[in-house]
């Protein structure tokens, strides 16, 4: 008799603990869903008369600013990312291999750090404008000054220089796989390079471009530091100020729900844009992309053009921060406060990473062992946190955690006569919860990718030997998926270090991380105080970029 498929095998035959794994997956999905339900509940409470003011004077302006910002970033990231992907894929020139991975480097720098660096670098009294005035023969900013970087165009440009790799990565992968054979055929028929790109490669890459642009727009919507530093009052800023400045939590929840609807619209638009895109892959081995060699002069020009986004999106701000950090270190060394903030950042990120990996492992393994439709729905619900901006999640968690803290306080007073205080918010558990809900999708996706490389026959062999779900995980899945777990852990750890909106909203009193330290100093205009913290975040952020460069498409190709 043929072996029984996973879909046909009842849960009870999978050994002791199968039901516990399903229950654990439901619990994880419920934790991700709670912030959304809390937002809905709080928004329905009304805002004590302030909602009319928000709807007339705050929300329209914030929606307009957000729409302009996202439209500009979407267009610019699509142009830069697609052009860079085609350049390194279709042409061969000196330095192409270096440029191929260097184009990923802006991912190492959070948007708020790039804004922070350029605000100092391009300040009227900063080094760049001072040099320009010296060259032109002017003595002071009153005689000559460049346009202020604090503007909508400045925000669009800086955000695009950081976020274009979200388009570059999937588009380059698409060019190197789907487009290769068809491009070769088009070249054989005498089609020019420009026509090959416009008629063959670009239509094939539309799904990848749509996915990359949607990710870049979600990051734009999630941004709080860069937008505030650059004078753009986005929806995220409105949520923060409505809650902190006006103490209007229901109003902030209503604006957050408007942001959530915008996220849903983005995801729906991305899926609609590629609804009719269907491609077939040849059963034969795909031909590797034959790059067109460029003459030396054109090759050097292509290299210089390709390095422009790398220079302005990573090298210039990173080198400036390194110089400022070194100057600050020579002057004052590493303060005890900065060391404490670095320790807070490391410990919090490490603990959150362990929790995220554990929960991601539970959901991914349960979805593999129990592939019924209900478990697939649980899998999707558990992954929605990454699509929601950190501000939305943080606000929903704040509402839920505050309610639970009040209940714990009442229970403590009734039973023991002692009020334990803010157990969740005051201890940092609420912030860890936010990291869990926000980055769980990274863990689930990475673990799932590792599990797909394990043949199903291994699972059947483990069951034949009497192993249940837990035994199968311990003896088969974990040993074979360690690289995927390590990669997921690295990505989650770095994202936790860089996360700013959720950390700002949920950190306990007198608890600072490197990200909040930098935000506070930049908000006060004391840029030199935060240079060391910014450089530390950039250094750690380079690690996942190195990982992407090693495992990405083309990493091992000439």
Secondary structure, DSSP 8 states (H G I E B T S, - for coil): -----TTTS-GGGG-TTHHHHHHHHHHHHHHHHHHHHHHHHHHTT--TT-HHHIIIIIHHHHHHHHHHHHHHHHHHHHHHHHHHHHHHHHEE-TTHHHHHHHTTGGGGS-HHHHHHHHHHHTSTTSHHHHHHHHHHT--STTT-----SSSHHHHHHHHHHHHTHHHHHHHHHHHHHHHHHHHHHHHHTT--HHHHIIIIIHHHHHHHHHHHHHHHHHHHHH--HHHHHTT---HHHHHHHHHHTT--HHHHHHHHHHHHHHHHHHHHHHHHHTTT------SS-------EE--HHHHHHHHHHHHHHHIIIIIHHHHHHHHHHHHHHHHH---HHHHHHHHHHHHHHHHHHHHHHHHHHHHHHHHHH--SHHHHHHHHHHTGGGGS-HHHHHHHHHHHHHHHHHHHHHHHHHHHS-----HHHHHTHHHHHHHHHHHHHHHHHHHHHHHHTS-HHHHHHHHHTT--HHHHIIIIIHHHTHHHHHHHHHHHHHHHHH--HHHHHH--TT---HHHHHHHHHHHT-GGGGHHHHHHHHHHHHHHHHHHHHHSTTTT--
